[in-house]
Amino acid sequence: MPAYVIVGLDITEPEAYEEYRRQVPATLEPYGGQFVVRGGAFKVLEGDWPASRTVVLAFPSVEQVTAWYDSAAYQAILPIRERHARTQFMVVAEGAT
């Protein structure tokens, strides 16, 4: 069943964060991950959105999300994101019923 990673970001150091952004796509490929949304303009219709940038990733399953997140390739670049952005990071599964 498909799973989606939803990330809210406030990038604190854009130049330094660029290295993370450049490397992420190669870490997704072995796990079937792909970008659905990668930043871009948005309009909040209700309430408050906690981040200035939103990223949505699609994976074939929650297991593939976990395998990607725990992979050596992703863990190697994760500290870059942690140093240069404030992040909310979650996985949504099950989809519409």
C-alpha positions as CSV (number, residue, x, y, z in Angstrom):
1,M,0.0,0.0,0.0
2,P,1.4,3.4,-0.9
3,A,2.9,5.6,1.8
4,Y,3.7,9.3,1.8
5,V,6.4,11.3,3.6
6,I,5.2,14.8,4.4
7,V,7.9,17.3,5.4
8,G,7.5,20.8,6.6
9,L,10.8,22.8,6.4
10,D,12.1,26.1,7.5
11,I,15.6,26.3,6.0
12,T,17.9,28.4,8.2
13,E,21.0,28.3,6.0
14,P,20.0,27.9,2.3
15,E,23.5,27.7,0.8
16,A,24.6,24.9,3.2
17,Y,21.2,23.1,2.9
18,E,21.7,22.9,-0.9
19,E,24.1,20.0,-0.5
20,Y,21.4,17.9,1.2
21,R,18.8,18.9,-1.4
22,R,21.2,17.9,-4.2
23,Q,21.9,14.4,-2.7
24,V,18.4,13.3,-1.7
25,P,17.2,12.1,-5.1
26,A,19.8,9.4,-5.4
27,T,18.9,8.0,-1.9
28,L,15.3,7.6,-2.9
29,E,15.7,5.6,-6.1
30,P,16.6,2.2,-4.5
31,Y,13.4,2.3,-2.4
32,G,11.0,3.4,-5.1
33,G,10.7,6.9,-3.6
34,Q,9.8,9.9,-5.7
35,F,9.0,13.5,-5.2
36,V,5.3,14.5,-5.5
37,V,5.9,18.0,-4.3
38,R,9.3,19.6,-3.7
39,G,8.7,23.1,-2.4
40,G,6.9,25.6,-4.6
41,A,4.2,28.2,-3.9
42,F,1.3,27.3,-1.7
43,K,-1.8,28.9,-0.2
44,V,-3.1,28.1,3.2
45,L,-6.9,27.8,3.1
46,E,-7.5,27.1,6.8
47,G,-5.5,27.4,10.0
48,D,-1.8,27.9,10.2
49,W,0.9,25.9,8.3
50,P,4.0,25.4,10.4
51,A,6.6,25.7,7.7
52,S,7.7,27.9,4.8
53,R,8.4,24.9,2.5
54,T,6.6,21.6,2.0
55,V,7.9,18.4,0.5
56,V,5.8,15.3,-0.3
57,L,7.4,12.0,-1.2
58,A,5.6,8.8,-2.4
59,F,6.9,5.3,-1.7
60,P,5.4,1.9,-2.5
61,S,5.0,1.1,1.2
62,V,5.8,2.1,4.8
63,E,8.4,-0.6,4.8
64,Q,10.2,1.1,1.9
65,V,10.0,4.5,3.7
66,T,11.6,3.0,6.7
67,A,14.3,1.2,4.7
68,W,15.1,4.5,2.9
69,Y,15.2,6.5,6.1
70,D,17.4,4.0,7.9
71,S,19.7,3.4,4.9
72,A,23.4,4.3,5.1
73,A,23.0,6.7,2.2
74,Y,20.2,8.7,3.7
75,Q,21.7,8.7,7.2
76,A,25.0,10.0,5.8
77,I,23.2,13.2,4.6
78,L,20.6,13.6,7.3
79,P,22.9,15.7,9.6
80,I,23.1,18.3,6.9
81,R,19.3,18.8,7.0
82,E,19.3,18.7,10.8
83,R,22.0,21.5,11.0
84,H,20.5,23.8,8.4
85,A,16.7,23.4,8.7
86,R,13.9,23.1,11.2
87,T,11.8,20.2,10.2
88,Q,8.5,18.4,10.8
89,F,8.7,14.9,9.2
90,M,5.9,12.3,9.1
91,V,4.7,9.2,7.2
92,V,1.1,8.8,6.1
93,A,-0.2,5.4,5.0
94,E,-3.5,3.7,4.2
95,G,-4.7,6.4,1.9
96,A,-8.4,7.1,1.2
97,T,-10.9,4.5,2.3
